[in-house]
């Protein structure tokens, strides 16, 4: 299924729907970690490069757990994941048409931080169950909230084919 550039399809894809949620907040990439050496112990400590990743993961986790801290749904098996990141609109685009978001952060690093939060929430045991990922990023439209549209759906029973191989 091909998604329009401006967002998720109006209707969810056919098949058993598992979870569809919008997480408000400011999506943050999970980049490389940096290591520092603790002065007293001499042991290496790893830290996230981005200070914004921890609040973003907390936003995602909060949207996926109930008041008791339990996941709103637990998913087992193969999962098809659709993520649409809505990023802050720069001021210079206030009254202009919205161009594609071709600057940092990288979409794969946004996926990484979001997947870690989904795992932390207990929705799935491990992000290795994601057999297909459709991720996109775009600028928010005027007066649109930033965040991420998350859609998790059980995969069909057969193999997932995107397209036939083209032979020259």
HUWONOR-V716237 format. One record per residue. RES is the residue in three letters. PHI is phi as a letter, one per 40 degrees, with the letter a starting at -180 (999 if undefined). NEAR is the number of other C-alpha atoms within 10 Angstrom. Layout:
res->[RES;RES]
phi->[PHI;PHI]
near->[NEAR;NEAR]
This chain:
res->[UNK;UNK;UNK;UNK;UNK;UNK;UNK;UNK;UNK;UNK;UNK;UNK;UNK;UNK;UNK;UNK;UNK;UNK;UNK;UNK;UNK;UNK;UNK;UNK;UNK;UNK;UNK;UNK;UNK;UNK;UNK;UNK;UNK;UNK;UNK;UNK;UNK;UNK;UNK;UNK;UNK;UNK;UNK;UNK;UNK;UNK;UNK;UNK;UNK;UNK;UNK;UNK;UNK;UNK;UNK;UNK;UNK;UNK;UNK;UNK;UNK;UNK;UNK;UNK;UNK;UNK;UNK;UNK;UNK;UNK;UNK;UNK;UNK;UNK;UNK;UNK;UNK;UNK;UNK;UNK;UNK;UNK;UNK;UNK;UNK;UNK;UNK;UNK;UNK;UNK;UNK;UNK;UNK;UNK;UNK;UNK;UNK;UNK;UNK;UNK;UNK;UNK;UNK;UNK;UNK;UNK;UNK;UNK;UNK;UNK;UNK;UNK;UNK;UNK;UNK;UNK;UNK;UNK;UNK;UNK;UNK;UNK;UNK;UNK;UNK;UNK;UNK;UNK;UNK;UNK;UNK;UNK;UNK;UNK;UNK;UNK;UNK;UNK;UNK;UNK;UNK;UNK;UNK;UNK;UNK;UNK;UNK;UNK;UNK;UNK;UNK;UNK;UNK;UNK;UNK;UNK;UNK;UNK;UNK;UNK;UNK;UNK;UNK;UNK;UNK;UNK;UNK;UNK]
phi->[999;c;c;c;c;c;i;c;c;c;b;c;c;c;h;c;c;b;a;a;a;b;b;c;i;b;d;b;c;b;c;c;c;b;b;b;b;c;c;c;c;g;c;c;b;c;b;c;c;c;c;c;c;c;c;c;c;c;c;c;c;c;c;b;b;c;c;c;g;c;c;c;a;b;b;b;g;c;b;c;b;b;b;b;c;b;b;d;c;c;d;c;b;d;b;b;c;c;c;c;c;b;b;d;c;c;c;c;c;c;c;d;c;c;c;c;c;c;c;c;c;g;c;b;c;a;c;c;c;c;c;a;b;b;b;a;b;a;c;c;c;d;g;c;c;c;i;a;c;b;b;b;a;c;c;c;c;c;c;c;b;c;a;c;c;c;b;c]
near->[7;7;13;9;12;15;15;18;12;8;6;12;12;7;10;12;14;14;17;14;13;17;22;16;19;20;27;26;25;25;17;12;12;12;13;12;11;10;8;6;7;9;11;12;11;12;12;14;14;14;12;14;21;15;14;24;24;17;19;27;23;18;16;23;18;13;8;7;12;14;21;15;14;14;18;11;12;17;22;19;20;21;23;23;26;25;22;18;19;9;8;7;13;12;9;9;9;15;9;11;17;11;9;8;16;16;20;14;16;24;23;16;20;26;20;16;23;25;15;19;25;19;22;20;15;15;16;11;17;18;15;15;13;14;17;23;23;22;20;19;18;14;8;12;17;21;22;24;19;20;21;20;21;20;20;12;7;6;8;11;7;8;6;6;6;5;4;3]
